[in-house]
């Protein structure tokens, strides 16, 4: 994961500062530049009211330019307080928009960012950070989005969990998780949740006493190997491990081989997203997951449950929307 430019949207409240307070961690690890962004809600109602009562003010000419200037100064103050390296403080972007998520998505595409960091909680515009806007950014952003509710501390990033089903889109999150694990010296776990009411579990027929976890693990590892065979551009391969449910993930880049041990966790649940949330809150320091999947995981990552995962997952999470050709 090559992170050179990071975008941090903020509502300028103390509660939303978790993302900004984590900026130095990523600057230290990736030597990246951080841009800050604030969106001022467009108030058509207020502008219309001024016109009707004859107030000699124009929202576009008098009010919004002053707001933009003030908010840019606040962004600069926030950056000076939380980003130690002056040369890594990038642009201070202030936009006016009825839909904050649309404004952020346009900036993500325009700025060609490598990572977006968003606090899970805001203040004045709570629905921006903990509702539909965050959900829309996660769903539509082609850039990975890190969502967190408190400042990240590098010493505490020891375990990264990747929820996976048998789909290519869910497996495409693993290379990103591998790179982050390498940067932070963390261990990597692949988590697959079997929904017990399913008639067929990834080709493994449930029995009256449950599901053969060994068979599910073998099937998942086989799919992972096939995935990297099909997508050679990732330059990854899987090496069988000696221990139960443990293997090694290898990455070849520039003639240099990097490797990390991966552990596969198989769990059973009535609803996959509940089990993933419970397991991650208990065991993970960071969750990396795709916004697309298949059986079980798709129901967790697509639809209204996406918002539930964000709200109930106490640990930081990076979501990625893979664009696969096959």
N, C-alpha and C positions, 0 to 999 in steps of 0.2 A: 504494500500500500504506500504509494508515493504521495505524501501530503505536503503540498507547498503553499496552498491558499485555503484558509478556513473562514467561513462566514458564521457569525454569532448574532442572530436576531434577539433583541431584548426589548422589554416594555419599560426599561429604566427603573424598575422597582427592585427593592432589596431581595424579594423572593425569587426574582428571575436571575439573580446574580450567580447562581450555581454554575451556569455555563461559562460566564466570564471569568469566574474564579478558577476554572479549570483550564483556561487558555494557556497559562505558563507551562502546564504539564505537557501539552502537545507541542508547544514551541520548543521545549527542552528535548523532547523525544524525536520530533520531526523537522526542527529548524524551519517552521512555517511562519507565514505572515497571516495576521488575523484582522479581518474587516468586521466592524460592528454595524448593525442595522436596526433602525427603529421605524415603525410604520405609524403615521398619524391617521386615525380614522377620518375619512371624508364625511363631513356633516352637511349634507345637502339641505336638511331641515333648517339648520342654523342660518345658512346663507339665504334661503328663501324668506326666513323670518326677518332678516335685516332689510331685505328688499321691500317687504310689505309694510314695515313700520317707518321706512324712510331713513334708516340709520345711514349716515354717510360713510359707510365702510364696505369694502369689497373683500370677500373671503380670499379670493385669488391674489389680489394686489396688496392688501393690507394685513390680513390675519395670518394666512398660511405661510408667507415668506418669513414673518417674525417667529412663528412657531418652529419652522424648519431651522432657523438660525439658533434658536434657544436649545432645541433638541440636539443639534450637532455639537453644541458646546457641552451638553450633558454627556453625550457619548465620549467626547474627548476626556472629560473628567473621570468617567468610569474607566476608560482605558489607562489613563495615567495612574489610577489607583490600583488596578488589578494586573496590568501587563508590565512586567519589570523591564523588559528589553524594548527601548524606545524604537529601535529600527524594525521591530516586528509588529508595531502598531500600524495597521494598514489604513484603509479608508473609513470614514464615518458617513454612513449612508442613511439619509432620512427621506422617506417617501410618504406621499399622501394617497390613500386608497380606501375604498369601501370594504375591500376584502384583503386583509393582511396576508393571507396565504398566497393569493395570486401575486401580490407584490414581491413576496419572498421568493416564490418559484421563478419569477422573471429575473430577479437578481441572481439567483443560483445559476441559471442558464447563461446570463450575460457575463457573470464574473468568472465562469469556468472554474468553480471551486472543487476541491478534492474532498472536503468534509464540511458538513453543517452541524453545529452544536446548538441545541435548543434546551433551555430549562423546561422542566415539566410543569413548573408552577410559576405563575405570574401574579400580578396584583391588580392593577387598574383594568386590564383587559384579560380577565381570567379565562374567558372562553377561547382566547387566542392560544394560550399555552396548554390548556388542559381540556381541549374540546375539538371542535370541528376543524379549526385552522391547522393545528398540529397534525391531525389525522390526514388532512389533505396534503400537507407538505410531505409527510412520510409516504403516502400512497403514490404521489405524482413525481417526486423528486428523483432524478436520475443519478443524483449524488448521494452517497451514504449520509444518513442523518443519525447523529448521536443525541439521544434524549436522556436527561438526568435530572434528578431532584435535589441533589446535594453535590458539593464540590468533590471531584475525583482526587484521590490520593494514590500516587503510583505504587507505594508500598502495599496498598490494599488490593491491587489488581493481580490476584494470584490464580484465579480460575475463570476461564472464559467458556461459557456454555453456548452451543449452537443447536437450536431445535431443528431437527431434520425429519422430513418424511422421505418417500422414495422418489420425489420429483426432482428434475434437474434444477428448477429454480431454487428450491430449498438448499440443495447441495452447492449451489453457486456462491453461497455465503461463506463457505469454508475457507477459500483462499484469503479473503479479507480477514477472517478470524485468525488465520495462521500468521499473517503479517503483524497484526496487533499483538498477538501472543509473543511473537519474537521480540517486538519492541519493548514489551513490558516484562519479559521473562516469566510469562504466565503459562499454566498448563491448559490444555484444550480438551473439552468434553463434548461429544455429540449426543444429543438427547432425542430419543424417539419414543413417542407416547402411543400406545396401542389403545384405541377406543374399543372397549369390550363389546359394544352392541353391534359393531361392524360384522357383516356376514363373511367378509374375506379381508384378512389383514396382510396386505402386501404379498399376496400369493400363499400365505400360510393360513390354512383353515383352522379356525378356533375349535377347541374341544370342550367337553363339559367341565374340564378342570382348568381351562384357560388356554394360553397360547405358548407355544414353544419359543422361549426367548432366544435360545441358541440359533434357531432357524431364522428368526427375525433379524438377529445380529448378522448372521451370515449373508442374508439377503441384502441388508443395508450396505455391508462392506462390498459386496459384489456390485451393487449399483454405483457406489462411490468409485470403484476401480473403472467401471465402464464409462462413468461420467468424464473422468480425466483422460481416458483413451479417446473419447469422442471430441473433447475440447482440449486439443493438444496445446493451444495457445497459453493455457494456464501453467504448463510445465510442471505439473504435479504428478506424483504417483503414490501408491499405497503399498507399504511393506508389512507383511504379516508379522504380528508380534508373538511373543512367547506366552504372555499372560492372558487370562480370561478377559475378553472384550477389550483388549489393548493392542494397538497397532501403531505404526509409525508413518507419518505423513512427510514426504520428501518433496522439496522444491529445488529445481535447477535453474539458476540464473547467472548468466555471464561466466559459465564454467564452474561456478561455485554451488555446492550442494548444501542446502539447509534442511534440517529435520527437526521434527517435534513429535513427541508421543501423543497419541489421541486415545481417549477412553470412551467407549460407547456405553451409554446408559439406556436401558430399556425399562419403561414403566407402563403400567396399565391404569386406565381411568375411564370413567363414563364420559367425561368431556376433556379433550386434550389440553385446551388452554388453561383450565384450572390446575391441572397437574404440572404444566410447564411453569406457571406462575409460582406455585408452591415450591417446586424444586429449585427454581432459579433464585427466589428470595432467600432460600435456606442455604444454597451452596455456591451460587455464582457471585462474582464481583463485577462481571460484565456479560451481557447477552448480545450475541450477534445473530441476526435472523433476516431471512428474506421476506419481502412483502407478498410473495406469491408462493403457493405450495399446492399440495394435493390433499388426499384423505386426512381428515383431522386437522392438520396444520393449516390447511386452506381456510377452514372455518375459524381458526384462531386469528389468522392474519388478515383475512378479508372480511369486510362487513363491520357491523357494529361492535364486534368483540375486539377489534383492533384498539378502540378507545378504552375498553375495559382492561386490556393488557397494559397499556400505558399507565392507566390510573392505579393499577394494583401491583405492578412490578416495581418494587422498591429499589432495584438495582439499575445502574445505567444500561442502556441498550443502544446498539447500532443497528439500524434497519437499512437494507439495501434492496434496490429494485433491479435485478439482473436483466440485461438485454441479451438474451441468448438467440443465436441464429438458427438453432435446430429445435 
